[in-house]
Amino acid sequence: MDSNSKVLKTNEEWKKEMTPEQYKIMREKGTEMPFSGEYVHTKDQGMYNCAACGNQLFSSDTKFDSGSGWPSFDTAIPGSVTMYEDNEFGMRRTEVTCSKCAAHLGHVFDDGPNETTGKRFCINSACLLLKKK
């Protein structure tokens, strides 16, 4: 399969491949409890990939401790994510999805520490798989 190819599966196929928590977050736009995720405090070096399709999303070099309770990154791998306006629950946010399989990953905010990007990608640990260096 071409590395740029979209991953298209039925909900039943996704359910068979994901944990119930991953399915709730990645396919139903849920979220994990703050400070509960595997990668919140991880400082290991490597590449954070989409847990659903393996798409490379974030380098550990862009990860920072935002104190928000979710893994935070200031930059995504170019072309790896797609962003959508999200006005659910009376909030104005920007949803972040995997550009390859359309999995919901989290949200991005304009309050990051990096002066160049100014972004804080707030991503659910359940959506990530760290491939260590």
Disulfide bonds with the S-S distance in Angstrom:
none
